[in-house]
Each structure stands twice: as C-alpha cells, then as structure tokens.
Amino acid sequence: MTVRGTEARPGTRLGIRWRRGARVATALLCLGSGVGLGACSVPMADLPVVGMPAGAPARPTGPTAYPAVHDMPADRGDPMLDPAEQAKLSNDLKAVRDRQEKAANQ
C-alpha cells in the first residue's frame, strides 16, 4: 500500500532519488562486470600467490611454430578410375546394398 503523494513521479524528490540510485546501481554493475571479466584474462599460473606447480615443465621462451596449413600433400601415385571402372564399382555397391536390404527384411 502506498501513501498518496509518495509515488515516484518525474521531478519529485522521490523520483530524483530513484533515478540517482538506478544510475549508481548501473555504474556499480558495469564496474563489477569489468573487474570480473578482467580477472578472467590473467592466467592463474602467473599470479604470485598461485604460481607454477613443483613438477611442471618450463614454459617455452619463444613463440611456438604453427603447423604448415598451406602445404599441399603430394599427388597420388594411383590413377583415377576410368568411367567403365566407376560404373562397375557403382553397380557392385548397389548389388551389395540390395542384398543387405533383402537380408534385413527377412
């Protein structure tokens, strides 16, 4: 139940206080989110309190080498199938498929 005259209206003291509180809450939320996201960008091993475990290997000093993604493999030594061989292979695969369907339906 609200008392008459205390609802938040623009230009009233209560309305101004409410807007100011909303701005402060928004600023604190943004600040807290920024700090939280900034904490995620630091590796845990680099923090002075945590450090590296005793048996961990040393980190590499230089950048690691990337795999050669643009190197193409050598050409195949086997020739491609000619159209007659492709047709024979296709017919053989169809025959095997039909036999398996027939065996599955029995």
N, C-alpha and C positions, 0 to 999 in steps of 0.2 A: 504494500500500500504506500503510495506516495502522498506527501503533503502537498497541497495546492501551492504552486509557485516555486517548487524546488526542482522541477524537471529541467533537464539541460537544454536550454534554448540558446541559439547563437546570440552573442552579445551580452549574455548574462555572466555573472561571476562563475556560476557552476559550469556553464558551457565553456568558458575560457579555461578553467581549471582542468576540465575533462580533456580538452584538446591538448593542453600542455602536457598532461600525464600521458596521453597517447603518443605524443611526439617523443617524450623521454623513453617510453617503453619501446618504441620503434628503434630509436637510436641505440639503446642497450641491446636489443635483439640483433641488430646489424653488427655491433661491435663484438658481441659474443660469438656470432657466427663467423666473423672474420678471424677471430683468435682461434676458434675451433678448427677451421679449415687450414689456417697457417700451421697449426701443430701437426697436421697430417702430412705436411710436406717435408718434415725433418726425419731422416732415417733414425730409428731408435738406437742403432749401434753408435751413432755419432754423438749421442747425448753423454755428458760427462758422468752422470750417475749410473747409467746402464752399462755402457762400454761393450767391448767385444768379449765373448766367452773365452775361457782359457785355451781350449783346443781348436779354435777357429783358424783357418788358413789366412795368410796375409792377403790384403786386397791388392789387386793389380795396380801398378803405378800409372800405366799409360792406358789409352783407350783400347778397347778390345777390337779385334778385326771382325768386320761384318762378313757374312757368307757371300760368296760370289753369285748374286742373284741374276745377273745378266749373262753369265757364261752359259752357252747352249751346249747340250750334250752332243757327242759325236754322232754322225749319221749311222743308221742301222746298216749292218752288213747284209741282212736278209732282204731280198727284193719283195716288193708288194705283190699281193695276189692279183693275177690277171682276172678279167671278168668271168671266164669259164670256171676258174677255181672258186671265186666268190659265190657263184650260183650253186656249185656243188656243195660247198660248205653250208650255205643258207638252207638248201634242201635237206641236208643231213640233220641240221639243228631242228628244223620243222618236224622231221620224222621222229626224232627223239622226244620232242615236246608232245606230239600226238600220242606216242606210246605211253608216256608218263601220265597223260590225262586219262587215257583208257584204263591204265592200271589203278589210278586213284579212284575212278568211278565204280570199279568192280567191288 
